[in-house]
Amino acid sequence: MFQKPENVFSRHKFFRPDDFDDELNDLFNKKYQFRFNSEWKLPDREFWFSAPPWKVKALESQKSRLNFHKSQLNDFSIEEWSSHTRRRNPAGEVGWKIRCLVNPEFLTQAWTKFYECACTYNVVPKEASVSKRMISLHLCEAPGAFITSLNHYLKLNHQDIQWKWVANTLNPYYEGNSPSNMISDDRFMFHTLDNWHFGKDSTGNLMDWENSQAVIEKAKSLGKVLLVTADGSIDCMQKPDAQEEVTSPLHYCEIVTALQSLSSGGTLIFKLFTIFEHSTVCLLYLINHLFKEVNIYKPVTSRQGNSEVYAVCLQYKDNLNLNDYIPILKSTFGTDLYSKLAMFPLEMIPETFLKQIEECSYYFCSIQCQVINSNLQAYLMQKNIALHRDIKKIRAIVASEFIWKYNLKPILYEHEILKGILHEENKINTNPRYYRGSYTERQLYSKMSLKEKLKNLNGFLQAELLSNPLILINESIRWMFKEENVKLEIKYTYGLPLQKINSSKFIFVPIFKLYQQILAEEEFKEIIIYKQSKGHMGSTDDSKSQISKILLLPEYQYKDSFNVYEKNCFKTLLSILKEMKIGESLLLKNFNILTHFNVSTLFILSKGCFEKTGFASCGSIVLNNLQDKSFLNHLDVINIECDKVRSDNTKDVLNSLPVQVTNVGEFFNNIVFYNNTFYRNKCIEYLYTIEQSL
């Protein structure tokens, strides 16, 4: 247990040499503040989204300059360049030092970035300090470090404020979400699920109007929302030169959601990237009318060489009757229309505002270009020892300065949100990176011949998957036993019917990514489907001894939406289970356990019905020795519930048990290992079949 926070650090300045003063000052003060001009006026409603997209010449030339610098990195592999820039990052030791001296709850880079914003701009509104109450809303928040960082800040600086929070993000438990846009790390979310809102359809997609309104309603039901954060981004790996265009529709949805949620006097913090495009210029023009103070800030712990900055907007004026604008805001919300129209015509944005935009954009663009250039030079001069000596000194000084400057101290475990749980937990399957190689190599892949693509995919398989045998089932069958006196409480999750599986909490990302990549090639898929139809594929099974019944479920046909296939398989399984007698065993083949719906079904069968459940490395599941048929009543009830929503295109039963029941312990690990083994073997089988056919 920690000592009382006030006794841990004396409030003296950590030693540092004076010759680093200027550099430190630059690192900790990357900021720009807009100067509001009373002559600026928002265009009348009829002019909103009435004009085609426009460009500003000065911003275009800055964009070209930055893209020239970024293009110099095209031939570097991600792994190599990331490793190099990590070593060169002046704030690279901040996290390590904080962990050693403060050990906060769920420390990540996002934690430190939010803490910097909070301390630099005093983000807690006056209203919250007076009323001693605050509601915060966190958009696109996974994995949740802004929340734990805010908690730490409040406990040290505003301990008397009663604080509640709501968060939204793409739902990592919804298998239709793409892993490239979603953070699947649920270590914090898993324990705080009641505070998370995934919208009306359970996807968590904030770019859907109904979801956005549901999140707003949830937050406002708790009281006055006085802080909104939005940390959203979209994967731009395939379009590094168009990060702003790719992400700006999401930023628009975040800001429209935030403005409807915030109470007067509130604070808004949102991430953006470069400020070159009409979309960002217009949003910042709008924001400048609605907040007393608008700052653009790059925290020292934000990677220097990337475009990320934060807009910290203080004292919401609530001076625009948003209800009057809802129809026009809704018309472009999450639609293609947003990219085809400018929010305001260029001629209605004052020259004095554009001048400030150019200043701000030039300032942050110059920092980024200079850092990219400096990292490139350092890469070419890796043998220069003096260069490494200097960066080592700076890293140590920045880490000490961070802790001193923001008066960072430990808090007691009982003041943490999860009271110490996250310090002890070590979960498998969070969010490994699955991009490899350089940008140029990834672009070349699309132009490769089929044979070259096959060779590339085989290389991926060897490098990523076979190198980690610990995540696979190595014995022929792995057994798991029934629980005595198990109590099950059915709890439905409803949401958007699953068209296809894009992600899963029950498999390692790189394995499933490879499987998807093989099937994404039309020619490869045709070969596989043709061979399957001829019966040339399939693995041998040595788990058939003492099996009374075998259920071979049909392979998923890609023309069906997945939810229809899944519920049909469920009905088939239920009917064979009802025919079975006590003491009989069932061999299940092709039972897809990537979805929470099917995993919950298997949980009920393995924990309640059968003596033991076997996960065979050859790709089948053995339900051995039926002992208790009473638990089949649960499946009957689930079946009736599925039938109720069968005709509704917008709603389906996504899960029948809480994730806190299915996604833990031996059961969860066995499911993950089974899927890793099954899909790894599928990849080997598919690639071999394709090789034989080409």
MARMARMAR-82474 format. One line per 8 residues: their letters; for each residue x, y, z of C-alpha. Coordinates in steps of 0.2 Angstrom, whole numbers, always signed. Layout:
<lumgus>
a = X/Y/Z ~ ...
</lumgus>
This chain:
<lumgus>
mfqkpenv = +0/+0/+0 ~ +6/+17/-4 ~ +10/+31/+9 ~ -1/+46/+9 ~ +2/+55/-8 ~ +8/+71/+0 ~ +23/+63/+8 ~ +30/+54/-8
fsrhkffr = +38/+69/-17 ~ +45/+85/-10 ~ +41/+99/-21 ~ +58/+103/-27 ~ +64/+104/-45 ~ +73/+89/-51 ~ +91/+93/-55 ~ +94/+97/-73
pddfddel = +108/+106/-83 ~ +104/+123/-89 ~ +109/+120/-107 ~ +94/+110/-110 ~ +82/+124/-104 ~ +77/+130/-122 ~ +75/+112/-128 ~ +64/+108/-113
ndlfnkky = +54/+124/-115 ~ +50/+119/-134 ~ +45/+101/-129 ~ +33/+106/-116 ~ +25/+121/-124 ~ +19/+116/-142 ~ +3/+126/-141 ~ -7/+138/-151
qfrfnsew = -21/+149/-145 ~ -34/+157/-157 ~ -38/+175/-154 ~ -57/+177/-156 ~ -62/+193/-166 ~ -79/+200/-162 ~ -82/+204/-181 ~ -82/+185/-185
klpdrefw = -100/+179/-188 ~ -106/+161/-192 ~ -115/+160/-208 ~ -134/+159/-208 ~ -142/+141/-208 ~ -146/+141/-226 ~ -127/+142/-231 ~ -122/+127/-220
fsappwkv = -117/+113/-232 ~ -122/+123/-247 ~ -105/+124/-255 ~ -93/+112/-264 ~ -76/+108/-256 ~ -63/+121/-257 ~ -44/+123/-254 ~ -33/+137/-247
kalesqks = -17/+139/-257 ~ -6/+142/-242 ~ -13/+126/-233 ~ -11/+116/-249 ~ +8/+120/-250 ~ +10/+115/-232 ~ +2/+99/-235 ~ +13/+95/-250
rlnfhksq = +28/+100/-239 ~ +23/+87/-225 ~ +19/+73/-238 ~ +36/+75/-246 ~ +44/+73/-229 ~ +33/+58/-225 ~ +36/+50/-242 ~ +54/+48/-237
lndfsiee = +49/+35/-225 ~ +39/+24/-238 ~ +53/+11/-239 ~ +56/+9/-221 ~ +48/-6/-212 ~ +35/-2/-199 ~ +45/-12/-186 ~ +62/-5/-190
wsshtrrr = +56/+13/-191 ~ +45/+12/-175 ~ +60/+5/-165 ~ +72/+19/-171 ~ +59/+33/-167 ~ +55/+25/-150 ~ +74/+26/-146 ~ +74/+44/-152
npagevgw = +58/+50/-143 ~ +63/+63/-130 ~ +48/+58/-119 ~ +52/+39/-121 ~ +56/+37/-103 ~ +41/+46/-96 ~ +30/+31/-94 ~ +44/+20/-86
kirclvnp = +48/+34/-73 ~ +29/+37/-69 ~ +27/+18/-67 ~ +41/+17/-55 ~ +37/+32/-45 ~ +18/+34/-46 ~ +12/+17/-53 ~ -5/+24/-58
efltqawt = -20/+14/-64 ~ -19/+8/-82 ~ -5/+19/-87 ~ -3/+21/-106 ~ +3/+34/-118 ~ -15/+41/-119 ~ -15/+42/-100 ~ +0/+54/-100
kfyecact = -7/+64/-115 ~ -23/+67/-106 ~ -14/+72/-89 ~ -4/+85/-99 ~ -20/+92/-106 ~ -28/+93/-89 ~ -13/+101/-80 ~ -9/+113/-94
ynvvpkea = -26/+120/-96 ~ -35/+117/-80 ~ -49/+107/-89 ~ -61/+106/-74 ~ -74/+119/-76 ~ -78/+132/-63 ~ -96/+126/-62 ~ -89/+108/-56
svskrmis = -78/+116/-43 ~ -93/+126/-36 ~ -106/+113/-37 ~ -94/+99/-32 ~ -102/+88/-46 ~ -96/+83/-63 ~ -102/+71/-77 ~ -89/+67/-91
lhlceapg = -92/+59/-107 ~ -78/+50/-116 ~ -80/+47/-135 ~ -70/+34/-145 ~ -62/+31/-129 ~ -55/+13/-129 ~ -46/+6/-120 ~ -50/+19/-107
afitslnh = -34/+27/-101 ~ -41/+45/-102 ~ -54/+40/-89 ~ -41/+33/-77 ~ -30/+48/-80 ~ -44/+60/-76 ~ -48/+50/-60 ~ -30/+52/-55
ylklnhqd = -30/+71/-59 ~ -46/+73/-49 ~ -40/+63/-34 ~ -25/+74/-33 ~ -32/+91/-37 ~ -51/+91/-34 ~ -54/+77/-22 ~ -71/+84/-16
iqwkwvan = -79/+83/-33 ~ -92/+69/-35 ~ -88/+62/-52 ~ -98/+51/-64 ~ -93/+46/-82 ~ -100/+37/-97 ~ -89/+31/-112 ~ -92/+26/-130
tlnpyyeg = -81/+17/-142 ~ -82/+4/-156 ~ -88/-12/-146 ~ -74/-25/-146 ~ -87/-38/-142 ~ -96/-35/-158 ~ -89/-46/-171 ~ -94/-35/-186
nspsnmis = -82/-22/-181 ~ -66/-20/-191 ~ -50/-23/-180 ~ -40/-10/-190 ~ -52/+4/-183 ~ -55/-4/-166 ~ -45/-5/-150 ~ -49/-23/-144
ddrfmfht = -39/-21/-127 ~ -54/-23/-115 ~ -44/-24/-99 ~ -52/-9/-91 ~ -69/-10/-100 ~ -72/-28/-95 ~ -73/-22/-77 ~ -83/-6/-80
ldnwhfgk = -95/-12/-93 ~ -110/-3/-86 ~ -102/+14/-89 ~ -99/+10/-108 ~ -113/+14/-120 ~ -112/+6/-137 ~ -127/+15/-144 ~ -144/+8/-150
dstgnlmd = -136/-6/-161 ~ -122/-12/-149 ~ -109/-8/-162 ~ -103/+7/-153 ~ -101/+16/-170 ~ -103/+35/-166 ~ -105/+39/-185 ~ -123/+32/-184
wensqavi = -135/+46/-179 ~ -146/+35/-168 ~ -131/+28/-158 ~ -125/+46/-156 ~ -142/+51/-149 ~ -142/+36/-137 ~ -125/+40/-130 ~ -130/+59/-127
ekakslgk = -146/+53/-119 ~ -137/+41/-107 ~ -124/+55/-102 ~ -137/+69/-99 ~ -147/+57/-89 ~ -134/+57/-75 ~ -133/+76/-74 ~ -124/+91/-81
vllvtadg = -110/+85/-93 ~ -96/+97/-90 ~ -82/+88/-99 ~ -82/+79/-116 ~ -66/+70/-123 ~ -65/+63/-140 ~ -49/+53/-145 ~ -55/+45/-161
sidcmqkp = -45/+40/-176 ~ -47/+29/-191 ~ -33/+17/-198 ~ -24/+27/-212 ~ -10/+14/-215 ~ -15/+13/-233 ~ -17/+31/-235 ~ -3/+40/-225
daqeevts = -4/+56/-236 ~ -23/+58/-233 ~ -25/+56/-214 ~ -35/+72/-212 ~ -48/+68/-225 ~ -50/+50/-219 ~ -53/+55/-201 ~ -62/+71/-203
plhyceiv = -80/+63/-205 ~ -77/+55/-188 ~ -71/+71/-180 ~ -87/+79/-186 ~ -98/+66/-178 ~ -88/+67/-162 ~ -90/+86/-161 ~ -108/+86/-166
talqslss = -111/+73/-152 ~ -101/+83/-139 ~ -110/+100/-143 ~ -127/+92/-140 ~ -120/+84/-123 ~ -111/+98/-115 ~ -118/+110/-103 ~ -114/+129/-102
ggtlifkl = -96/+132/-96 ~ -91/+114/-100 ~ -74/+109/-108 ~ -71/+99/-124 ~ -55/+90/-128 ~ -54/+82/-145 ~ -40/+74/-156 ~ -36/+80/-173
ftifehst = -22/+79/-185 ~ -16/+92/-198 ~ -26/+108/-202 ~ -25/+108/-221 ~ -43/+104/-227 ~ -59/+114/-228 ~ -68/+101/-216 ~ -56/+105/-201
vcllylin = -55/+124/-205 ~ -74/+125/-204 ~ -75/+114/-188 ~ -62/+126/-180 ~ -72/+141/-186 ~ -88/+134/-178 ~ -79/+129/-162 ~ -71/+147/-160
hlfkevni = -89/+154/-159 ~ -95/+142/-146 ~ -80/+142/-133 ~ -72/+156/-124 ~ -55/+149/-127 ~ -49/+137/-141 ~ -31/+130/-140 ~ -22/+118/-151
ykpvtsrq = -9/+108/-141 ~ +3/+94/-144 ~ +8/+85/-128 ~ +26/+81/-125 ~ +21/+62/-124 ~ +12/+63/-141 ~ +25/+55/-153 ~ +34/+70/-160
gnsevyav = +35/+64/-178 ~ +16/+61/-180 ~ +2/+74/-184 ~ -8/+71/-169 ~ -13/+87/-159 ~ -27/+90/-147 ~ -40/+105/-147 ~ -43/+110/-129
clqykdnl = -59/+121/-129 ~ -64/+129/-113 ~ -80/+137/-106 ~ -94/+132/-118 ~ -105/+147/-122 ~ -120/+137/-127 ~ -125/+152/-137 ~ -131/+143/-153
nlndyipi = -148/+135/-152 ~ -142/+118/-158 ~ -160/+112/-160 ~ -162/+124/-175 ~ -147/+116/-183 ~ -151/+98/-179 ~ -159/+94/-197 ~ -144/+101/-206
lkstfgtd = -131/+93/-194 ~ -140/+76/-196 ~ -141/+77/-215 ~ -122/+75/-216 ~ -119/+65/-201 ~ -110/+49/-205 ~ -114/+51/-224 ~ -105/+53/-240
lysklamf = -112/+70/-241 ~ -100/+76/-228 ~ -85/+74/-240 ~ -94/+81/-255 ~ -99/+98/-247 ~ -90/+111/-236 ~ -99/+116/-220 ~ -97/+134/-224
plemipet = -93/+143/-241 ~ -75/+149/-241 ~ -80/+167/-244 ~ -90/+167/-228 ~ -74/+163/-217 ~ -65/+179/-213 ~ -47/+182/-219 ~ -42/+186/-201
flkqieec = -47/+168/-196 ~ -39/+160/-211 ~ -23/+169/-206 ~ -23/+161/-189 ~ -27/+144/-196 ~ -12/+146/-208 ~ -1/+151/-193 ~ -7/+137/-182
syyfcsiq = -5/+124/-196 ~ +12/+131/-201 ~ +18/+130/-183 ~ +14/+111/-180 ~ +18/+106/-198 ~ +36/+113/-196 ~ +38/+104/-180 ~ +33/+87/-188
cqvinsnl = +44/+90/-204 ~ +59/+95/-193 ~ +57/+79/-182 ~ +55/+67/-197 ~ +71/+75/-205 ~ +81/+74/-188 ~ +75/+56/-186 ~ +81/+52/-204
qaylmqkn = +98/+60/-201 ~ +100/+51/-185 ~ +96/+35/-194 ~ +110/+38/-207 ~ +122/+42/-192 ~ +118/+28/-181 ~ +137/+26/-177 ~ +138/+43/-170
ialhrdik = +140/+40/-151 ~ +138/+58/-146 ~ +121/+59/-154 ~ +115/+44/-143 ~ +123/+52/-128 ~ +113/+68/-130 ~ +96/+59/-133 ~ +99/+48/-117
kiraivas = +102/+64/-107 ~ +86/+72/-114 ~ +75/+57/-111 ~ +80/+56/-92 ~ +78/+75/-90 ~ +61/+75/-99 ~ +54/+61/-88 ~ +60/+70/-72
efiwkynl = +53/+87/-78 ~ +36/+79/-82 ~ +34/+72/-64 ~ +39/+88/-56 ~ +30/+100/-68 ~ +13/+92/-66 ~ +16/+88/-48 ~ +12/+70/-51
kpilyehe = +10/+59/-35 ~ +3/+41/-31 ~ -15/+40/-26 ~ -21/+26/-14 ~ -28/+10/-21 ~ -45/+14/-14 ~ -45/+30/-24 ~ -43/+20/-40
ilkgilhe = -58/+16/-51 ~ -54/-3/-50 ~ -45/-2/-33 ~ -29/-11/-39 ~ -37/-24/-50 ~ -28/-19/-66 ~ -11/-19/-57 ~ -12/-38/-55
enkintnp = -21/-43/-71 ~ -12/-51/-86 ~ -25/-54/-100 ~ -21/-63/-116 ~ -27/-57/-133 ~ -27/-38/-131 ~ -22/-29/-147 ~ -6/-35/-156
ryyrgsyt = +0/-25/-171 ~ -3/-35/-187 ~ +4/-23/-200 ~ +21/-28/-206 ~ +34/-22/-219 ~ +35/-5/-227 ~ +21/+6/-235 ~ +29/+2/-252
erqlyskm = +29/-17/-249 ~ +10/-16/-244 ~ +6/-6/-260 ~ +16/-18/-271 ~ +6/-33/-263 ~ -10/-27/-273 ~ +0/-28/-289 ~ +8/-45/-287
slkeklkn = +4/-60/-297 ~ -5/-74/-288 ~ +11/-84/-285 ~ +19/-69/-278 ~ +5/-66/-266 ~ +5/-84/-261 ~ +23/-83/-257 ~ +20/-67/-247
lngflqae = +6/-75/-237 ~ +17/-91/-233 ~ +30/-79/-227 ~ +18/-71/-216 ~ +12/-88/-209 ~ +30/-93/-205 ~ +35/-77/-197 ~ +20/-72/-187
llsnplil = +11/-89/-182 ~ +23/-104/-182 ~ +35/-93/-171 ~ +23/-93/-157 ~ +18/-111/-153 ~ +12/-107/-135 ~ -4/-100/-141 ~ -9/-116/-150
inesirwm = -16/-133/-144 ~ -2/-145/-146 ~ -10/-161/-139 ~ -22/-170/-149 ~ -37/-166/-138 ~ -38/-154/-123 ~ -51/-158/-110 ~ -61/-146/-99
fkeenvkl = -73/-153/-85 ~ -91/-149/-80 ~ -94/-137/-65 ~ -104/-144/-51 ~ -119/-133/-46 ~ -117/-120/-59 ~ -129/-106/-59 ~ -133/-98/-76
eikytygl = -142/-82/-78 ~ -147/-78/-96 ~ -144/-60/-101 ~ -147/-55/-119 ~ -137/-42/-129 ~ -146/-36/-144 ~ -139/-27/-159 ~ -136/-25/-177
plqkinss = -137/-42/-186 ~ -120/-49/-190 ~ -117/-49/-209 ~ -100/-56/-208 ~ -86/-59/-195 ~ -73/-46/-196 ~ -65/-48/-178 ~ -66/-59/-163
kfifvpif = -61/-58/-145 ~ -58/-77/-146 ~ -43/-77/-158 ~ -27/-69/-160 ~ -28/-54/-172 ~ -13/-59/-184 ~ -20/-77/-187 ~ -38/-71/-191
klyqqila = -31/-57/-202 ~ -21/-70/-212 ~ -36/-81/-214 ~ -46/-66/-220 ~ -33/-60/-232 ~ -32/-77/-241 ~ -51/-77/-243 ~ -51/-59/-249
eeefkeii = -42/-64/-265 ~ -57/-69/-277 ~ -46/-82/-286 ~ -40/-90/-270 ~ -57/-91/-263 ~ -63/-99/-280 ~ -50/-113/-279 ~ -54/-116/-260
iykqskgh = -73/-117/-263 ~ -70/-128/-279 ~ -59/-140/-269 ~ -71/-141/-254 ~ -86/-145/-266 ~ -75/-159/-273 ~ -72/-166/-256 ~ -53/-164/-258
mgstddsk = -51/-155/-242 ~ -53/-159/-224 ~ -43/-165/-209 ~ -43/-182/-201 ~ -50/-184/-184 ~ -44/-195/-170 ~ -56/-190/-157 ~ -71/-201/-163
sqiskill = -69/-215/-150 ~ -84/-218/-139 ~ -94/-205/-149 ~ -113/-208/-151 ~ -117/-195/-163 ~ -108/-183/-175 ~ -115/-167/-181 ~ -107/-160/-196
lpeyqykd = -113/-142/-198 ~ -113/-134/-215 ~ -98/-123/-220 ~ -103/-105/-220 ~ -108/-100/-237 ~ -103/-82/-241 ~ -119/-77/-250 ~ -129/-78/-233
sfnvyekn = -127/-65/-219 ~ -118/-73/-205 ~ -132/-71/-192 ~ -144/-81/-203 ~ -131/-95/-204 ~ -127/-94/-186 ~ -145/-96/-180 ~ -149/-110/-192
cfktllsi = -134/-120/-185 ~ -140/-116/-168 ~ -157/-124/-172 ~ -149/-139/-179 ~ -138/-141/-164 ~ -153/-139/-152 ~ -163/-152/-161 ~ -149/-166/-160
lkemkige = -146/-162/-142 ~ -164/-165/-138 ~ -164/-182/-146 ~ -148/-187/-136 ~ -149/-199/-121 ~ -140/-197/-104 ~ -123/-205/-106 ~ -121/-201/-125
slllknfn = -107/-190/-133 ~ -108/-178/-147 ~ -94/-174/-160 ~ -96/-156/-166 ~ -88/-151/-183 ~ -88/-134/-191 ~ -96/-126/-175 ~ -90/-108/-177
ilthfnvs = -84/-102/-160 ~ -78/-84/-165 ~ -94/-76/-159 ~ -101/-72/-142 ~ -118/-80/-146 ~ -110/-97/-150 ~ -97/-96/-136 ~ -111/-93/-124
tlfilskg = -120/-108/-131 ~ -105/-119/-129 ~ -103/-112/-111 ~ -120/-118/-106 ~ -117/-135/-114 ~ -99/-138/-106 ~ -103/-131/-89 ~ -120/-138/-87
cfektgfa = -124/-153/-98 ~ -109/-164/-102 ~ -96/-172/-90 ~ -82/-165/-101 ~ -78/-155/-116 ~ -64/-158/-128 ~ -55/-146/-140 ~ -47/-156/-153
scgsivln = -32/-149/-162 ~ -39/-157/-179 ~ -53/-144/-178 ~ -68/-152/-169 ~ -76/-151/-152 ~ -81/-166/-142 ~ -96/-165/-129 ~ -93/-181/-119
nlqdksfl = -106/-190/-108 ~ -122/-180/-107 ~ -127/-179/-88 ~ -140/-165/-86 ~ -153/-161/-100 ~ -161/-148/-89 ~ -149/-135/-95 ~ -156/-137/-113
nhldvini = -171/-127/-107 ~ -159/-112/-107 ~ -156/-115/-126 ~ -175/-117/-129 ~ -178/-100/-121 ~ -164/-93/-132 ~ -171/-100/-147 ~ -188/-93/-144
ecdkvrsd = -180/-76/-141 ~ -170/-77/-158 ~ -186/-82/-167 ~ -195/-66/-160 ~ -182/-55/-169 ~ -179/-65/-184 ~ -189/-54/-196 ~ -181/-38/-189
ntkdvlns = -167/-33/-201 ~ -160/-21/-187 ~ -160/-32/-172 ~ -153/-49/-167 ~ -148/-58/-152 ~ -129/-56/-151 ~ -126/-64/-134 ~ -135/-73/-121
lpvqvtnv = -123/-72/-106 ~ -113/-58/-99 ~ -95/-57/-106 ~ -89/-57/-88 ~ -95/-75/-88 ~ -88/-82/-104 ~ -72/-71/-107 ~ -62/-77/-92
geffnniv = -51/-91/-85 ~ -48/-108/-92 ~ -64/-108/-103 ~ -59/-92/-112 ~ -41/-98/-114 ~ -46/-114/-122 ~ -58/-106/-134 ~ -44/-94/-140
fynntfyr = -32/-108/-141 ~ -44/-119/-151 ~ -48/-105/-163 ~ -29/-101/-165 ~ -26/-119/-169 ~ -41/-121/-180 ~ -38/-106/-191 ~ -19/-108/-192
nkcieyly = -22/-126/-199 ~ -35/-119/-211 ~ -22/-106/-217 ~ -9/-120/-220 ~ -22/-131/-228 ~ -29/-117/-239 ~ -11/-111/-244 ~ -6/-129/-249
tieqsl = -22/-132/-259 ~ -19/-115/-268 ~ -1/-120/-271 ~ -6/-137/-279 ~ -18/-128/-290 ~ -7/-114/-297
</lumgus>
